[in-house]
Amino acid sequence: MKRLFPILSVITAGLLAYALYQALVVAPTDALQGDVYRIIYYHVPSAWTAFLLFLINFVASIVYLFRRSQKADMVALVCAEVGVVFCTVVLVTGPIWARPVWGIWWAPGDIRLTSTLVLWLIYVSYLVLRRFSSSAQTQMLAAALAVFGALDMPLVYFSIWFFRTQHPQPVIGGGSMDPRMLHTLLISWAAFLCFAFLICWARYRLEVLQREVEQAHAMESLVGAGVTAKPSMPLTRGAK
């Protein structure tokens, strides 16, 4: 598996470079928005990738709640961390795209924007809980929070279907997107998925090592406490 990581890294770098070339050179210019629309090839794939990672976090959290599986807990933690990064990209690129198109950086009444921000805040809270809480119930509370946070994802996705928002109606699958644009968008998403997988893989291995070190330190502490307690017994008897 260690030999596979460098190979996948090279493939991912090639995909990212190819996706950038497709986005800047091959994909046609949008007739209404001009070249600024090209940010879609980073904004939308980042959103899809974040959603997928949060979905995996949701499933892994449920598995942990029922089975107390440490592997599931680590998968949930890693996917939440990487998912927050991609969701941050969404929240940053969105206003950059909105300013020249809508004339504003942020529309407070927009349901999709607000629900995406709430989703980001929920998972940031999840990570803060995991980082700073030392309670024995931290993992269980975090898993419950992750399940709660996942309920916001359908609202984010279906908001443009049922509410009036600044975002346009879905163009993918409706025939209104140029096939070359869709092709570039899917290539970008494939590159982002590979990149996210590599990050999750590296972060998971790091989390495994970190927990092994913590467990080893805990065992050393227990053994050390037992060694120091034994010599004190004869001394007590001698004093008597």
ZIWO-V641112 format. One record per residue. N is the residue number from 1. OMEGA is omega in whole degrees, 0 to 359 (NA if undefined). BURIAL is I if it has 24 or more other ideal C-beta (glycine too) atoms within 12 Angstrom, else O. Layout:
# ZIWO-V641112
n->N omega->OMEGA burial->BURIAL
n->N omega->OMEGA burial->BURIAL
This chain:
# ZIWO-V641112
n->1 omega->180 burial->O
n->2 omega->179 burial->O
n->3 omega->182 burial->O
n->4 omega->183 burial->O
n->5 omega->178 burial->O
n->6 omega->179 burial->O
n->7 omega->178 burial->O
n->8 omega->178 burial->I
n->9 omega->179 burial->O
n->10 omega->179 burial->O
n->11 omega->180 burial->O
n->12 omega->178 burial->I
n->13 omega->177 burial->O
n->14 omega->179 burial->O
n->15 omega->179 burial->I
n->16 omega->179 burial->I
n->17 omega->180 burial->O
n->18 omega->178 burial->O
n->19 omega->177 burial->I
n->20 omega->178 burial->O
n->21 omega->179 burial->O
n->22 omega->184 burial->I
n->23 omega->186 burial->I
n->24 omega->188 burial->O
n->25 omega->189 burial->O
n->26 omega->183 burial->O
n->27 omega->181 burial->I
n->28 omega->178 burial->O
n->29 omega->179 burial->O
n->30 omega->185 burial->I
n->31 omega->183 burial->O
n->32 omega->186 burial->O
n->33 omega->184 burial->O
n->34 omega->184 burial->O
n->35 omega->182 burial->O
n->36 omega->182 burial->O
n->37 omega->185 burial->I
n->38 omega->176 burial->I
n->39 omega->178 burial->I
n->40 omega->183 burial->I
n->41 omega->172 burial->I
n->42 omega->182 burial->I
n->43 omega->184 burial->I
n->44 omega->177 burial->I
n->45 omega->176 burial->I
n->46 omega->179 burial->I
n->47 omega->179 burial->I
n->48 omega->181 burial->I
n->49 omega->178 burial->I
n->50 omega->179 burial->I
n->51 omega->180 burial->I
n->52 omega->180 burial->I
n->53 omega->177 burial->I
n->54 omega->177 burial->I
n->55 omega->177 burial->I
n->56 omega->176 burial->I
n->57 omega->179 burial->I
n->58 omega->180 burial->I
n->59 omega->180 burial->O
n->60 omega->179 burial->I
n->61 omega->177 burial->I
n->62 omega->178 burial->I
n->63 omega->180 burial->O
n->64 omega->181 burial->I
n->65 omega->182 burial->I
n->66 omega->187 burial->O
n->67 omega->183 burial->O
n->68 omega->181 burial->O
n->69 omega->179 burial->O
n->70 omega->177 burial->O
n->71 omega->178 burial->O
n->72 omega->178 burial->I
n->73 omega->179 burial->I
n->74 omega->177 burial->I
n->75 omega->179 burial->I
n->76 omega->180 burial->I
n->77 omega->182 burial->I
n->78 omega->181 burial->I
n->79 omega->177 burial->I
n->80 omega->180 burial->I
n->81 omega->182 burial->I
n->82 omega->178 burial->I
n->83 omega->177 burial->I
n->84 omega->178 burial->I
n->85 omega->181 burial->I
n->86 omega->177 burial->I
n->87 omega->175 burial->I
n->88 omega->176 burial->I
n->89 omega->179 burial->I
n->90 omega->183 burial->I
n->91 omega->178 burial->I
n->92 omega->182 burial->O
n->93 omega->180 burial->I
n->94 omega->178 burial->I
n->95 omega->177 burial->I
n->96 omega->178 burial->O
n->97 omega->186 burial->I
n->98 omega->186 burial->I
n->99 omega->180 burial->O
n->100 omega->184 burial->O
n->101 omega->181 burial->I
n->102 omega->183 burial->O
n->103 omega->179 burial->O
n->104 omega->178 burial->O
n->105 omega->187 burial->O
n->106 omega->177 burial->O
n->107 omega->186 burial->O
n->108 omega->182 burial->O
n->109 omega->181 burial->O
n->110 omega->185 burial->I
n->111 omega->182 burial->I
n->112 omega->179 burial->I
n->113 omega->183 burial->I
n->114 omega->181 burial->I
n->115 omega->176 burial->I
n->116 omega->177 burial->I
n->117 omega->178 burial->I
n->118 omega->178 burial->I
n->119 omega->179 burial->I
n->120 omega->180 burial->I
n->121 omega->179 burial->O
n->122 omega->183 burial->I
n->123 omega->171 burial->I
n->124 omega->176 burial->I
n->125 omega->177 burial->I
n->126 omega->181 burial->I
n->127 omega->177 burial->I
n->128 omega->177 burial->O
n->129 omega->180 burial->I
n->130 omega->185 burial->I
n->131 omega->191 burial->O
n->132 omega->179 burial->O
n->133 omega->179 burial->O
n->134 omega->180 burial->O
n->135 omega->178 burial->O
n->136 omega->181 burial->O
n->137 omega->184 burial->O
n->138 omega->183 burial->O
n->139 omega->180 burial->I
n->140 omega->179 burial->O
n->141 omega->179 burial->O
n->142 omega->179 burial->I
n->143 omega->178 burial->I
n->144 omega->178 burial->I
n->145 omega->179 burial->I
n->146 omega->178 burial->I
n->147 omega->177 burial->I
n->148 omega->181 burial->I
n->149 omega->181 burial->I
n->150 omega->179 burial->I
n->151 omega->180 burial->O
n->152 omega->183 burial->I
n->153 omega->177 burial->I
n->154 omega->178 burial->O
n->155 omega->178 burial->I
n->156 omega->186 burial->I
n->157 omega->187 burial->I
n->158 omega->183 burial->O
n->159 omega->182 burial->I
n->160 omega->178 burial->I
n->161 omega->189 burial->O
n->162 omega->181 burial->O
n->163 omega->175 burial->O
n->164 omega->183 burial->O
n->165 omega->175 burial->I
n->166 omega->180 burial->I
n->167 omega->177 burial->I
n->168 omega->175 burial->I
n->169 omega->182 burial->O
n->170 omega->179 burial->O
n->171 omega->180 burial->O
n->172 omega->182 burial->O
n->173 omega->180 burial->O
n->174 omega->178 burial->O
n->175 omega->183 burial->O
n->176 omega->179 burial->O
n->177 omega->177 burial->I
n->178 omega->181 burial->O
n->179 omega->179 burial->O
n->180 omega->176 burial->O
n->181 omega->179 burial->I
n->182 omega->178 burial->I
n->183 omega->179 burial->O
n->184 omega->180 burial->I
n->185 omega->180 burial->I
n->186 omega->176 burial->I
n->187 omega->178 burial->I
n->188 omega->180 burial->I
n->189 omega->178 burial->I
n->190 omega->179 burial->I
n->191 omega->180 burial->I
n->192 omega->178 burial->I
n->193 omega->177 burial->I
n->194 omega->179 burial->I
n->195 omega->179 burial->I
n->196 omega->179 burial->I
n->197 omega->179 burial->I
n->198 omega->179 burial->I
n->199 omega->180 burial->I
n->200 omega->180 burial->I
n->201 omega->180 burial->I
n->202 omega->181 burial->I
n->203 omega->178 burial->I
n->204 omega->178 burial->I
n->205 omega->178 burial->O
n->206 omega->179 burial->O
n->207 omega->177 burial->I
n->208 omega->180 burial->O
n->209 omega->181 burial->O
n->210 omega->180 burial->O
n->211 omega->176 burial->O
n->212 omega->178 burial->O
n->213 omega->179 burial->O
n->214 omega->178 burial->O
n->215 omega->178 burial->O
n->216 omega->177 burial->O
n->217 omega->178 burial->O
n->218 omega->179 burial->O
n->219 omega->178 burial->O
n->220 omega->179 burial->O
n->221 omega->179 burial->O
n->222 omega->179 burial->O
n->223 omega->179 burial->O
n->224 omega->178 burial->O
n->225 omega->178 burial->O
n->226 omega->180 burial->O
n->227 omega->181 burial->O
n->228 omega->181 burial->O
n->229 omega->184 burial->O
n->230 omega->180 burial->O
n->231 omega->182 burial->O
n->232 omega->182 burial->O
n->233 omega->178 burial->O
n->234 omega->179 burial->O
n->235 omega->179 burial->O
n->236 omega->179 burial->O
n->237 omega->179 burial->O
n->238 omega->181 burial->O
n->239 omega->177 burial->O
n->240 omega->NA burial->O
